[in-house]
Amino acid sequence: MADFYALGEMLIDFTPAGKTPAGIPIFEQNPGGAPANVAVQAARLGVNAGFIGKVGEDMFGTFLKQTLLDHGVDAKNMLLSEDTATSLAFVQLSETGDRDFSFYRNPGADTQITFEEVSKEDLENAKVLCFGSLLLTAEPARTAVPQIVKYAREHGVITAYDPNWRQPLWPDDETGIAAMKSLLPFADVIKASDEELTMLTGCAEIEEGAKVLFDLGIQAVVITRGAKGCAVCTKTETLYLSTYDTKVVDTTGSGDSFFGAFLTKLMETDKPVSEITVDELREAADFGNAAGAVCATKKGAIPALPDREAIAACRAEVPLLKL
């Protein structure tokens, strides 16, 4: 039983690893999936973390479940599907480390989880549940995700939402955006990019978009802005924090590293989100910025997630990025 759970997809990220002597691209197998990355990041920071999801009963699914166990993540609610295969993603990197994804997931074992399969005792005793939107691409997960999140929230669990927009997984933008919006009323905290904020609220300005989200019951809004750092909004104040000037190699997992670190700090306050102070939010966001910046200095997602020592070194030794 864990204090922190992440609900959603876990898959294989095939990331570029050079070329053969004949010039043919080589891809290496890395564990990935935003919620799984968040769970591992929390565990790496000393949190009692678990994962809720489903993978195929195949070589990739076995590898992914073992990866969770190897990183100290409770895998009791990592389920295996006999009927559908583990989802795969091939990642292409630009010269600046930004990513482009090609997914092999039709429908993918991750979307086959049901509410009935998940341990209700584990949900009831958790402190934080992090979740995303990508399981909404197919049933039965489309129905199960809001049921799971609602159940946890009704039992006093802090719910944290990362919409994680991935256009190729949706039949069209309208369907995907509607699905992302459908989960907003179940969230206490949301982390979104500038682009996702506009999609969800119709507002390009951070403060205006945050007001729309507050009206839906969300209590803290975090906007990740890449090289610009992040913004943290409460109903009374907005904080803008710069990130750290590390050398970017691969941004895969950096946002998940940020969120896992940020939520770790929120959980350490042992307060409801509505009672967390601005100073505590500032500390959580700066800690998250450092985690994401360190993660971006290495290839892959889970292999690049930093521990507390690396985050502390970044905060102490690396200057803030000035744009």
Phi, psi and omega in degrees: 000132186247162174273332187234124176237145171243130182249128175152211187274144165229131187212181177262125170264115172268110185252149182302137181221044178088200181223157174287168176304335179274001178088012180273131182300142175248136176240137178254147183279118176233143174290141180205194187107121188307310181298321178295320177301317180297317180298316180293321178299316179299316180297321180294338178266009175095006179278144174282093191248149177224167181234140177240116181180189182216140175230169178286153175276068184220183184298326180286317179297319177298318178298317183292317179296319178294326177300315177301313181298319181296334181259015174076022180263131177297119183251019179303321181262018169269105188262156181246133178259129177278343191256340183230151186272157174297138179288147180234147175224133174256127187251129171252138181249138173278177180296337180267002178091001177285159192244154171225133188248144167237121186257144173237098193196093184215083001270341184097137183299330182300331182274003185259009178286147177238160179299321184295332184284339187273138180294116179290327178299319179295318179296317184296329186260002179283162175256325181223138172234117176261139182212162179233191185251350192287345175284351181281001181287344182204156172278155004275354183296331180302324177275323187291320186301307178298329177295315181295313183294317179298317180298314180298315183296322179296340179257021172084011180279135174289127181253130185235125190247128170242104183302322174053065181299124175226090188307320183298342182275352183252149178295331176197164183298319183301316180295315181295316181294320177298320179295316178300317180297328185296338182267352183303318183294350182262003188253139170269324180231142174228138171245125181216157173277171175304315181297316181293324177301316179295318178300318187281331188240343186079007183246132177272335179277134186300312183297320180293317178296320179299322179299321178298318181290323177298324179296340179268000177106356177290141187253339177216133183241125178242124179248115176273137191231026178063233182296342179276358179089229182209165172235139177239123185244132165247180181292344184242347187206151174235128178254136174245121183238134175283153175267185185260146188273067176269164178277116185280125176252317184202120182276359179303123179087353184295318178295325179289322176299314176305310187291320178298319179290317179300312181292329175301314179294321178297317181296325180293340176288337181056039180233155167299153183303323183295341182257357179287132186281164177298320179296322178292323176293321178298315179298316180297318182290320178293320176300317178295319177302316180295319179299311180297322180293319178292318179303321184290351180275356181230161178280153176085179180256279182304318179298340185262355185292129188275160172264180183298323181298316180293322179293316179297320179296320178298313182295329183274330192244336185263131179288158175289147181283126179252124182250000000 
